[in-house]
Every structure is written in C-alpha cells, then in structure tokens.
Amino acid sequence: MKTAVIIKEIYAEAFRNLGNYMVKHTFKVFAWFSFILFFIGLYALIFRMSTGFAFD
C-alpha cells in the first residue's frame, strides 16, 4: 500500500510540473504571436498612410 501511495505522489508531482511548463511556454508563444501580429498591423497602417490611402 505504501508503494502505491509513493507512485501516486510521484505521478502527481510530475504532471503538476508538466502543467506549469506547458502553461508558461504556451503564454510565451502567444505573447510573441501577438507582438508579431501587432507589428504587422502597425506596418500596414503606416504603409497605407504613407501611400495616401483615403480612410473614408
């Protein structure tokens, strides 16, 4: 019985750490993706303003 409890604790800790790792890296990827999209939009706006596009 003690062995089963030890195995349960090992797996619980492993999955807890894996979850933190995945969440941290997922947010990091999302942040970079958001920055890239923001700068693409900013570039498109500046390009349209510099070529004389009429914003009606």
Secondary structure, DSSP 8 states (H G I E B T S, - for coil): -HHHHHHHHHHHHHHHHHHHHHHHHHHHHHHHHHHHHHHHHHHHHHHHHHTT----
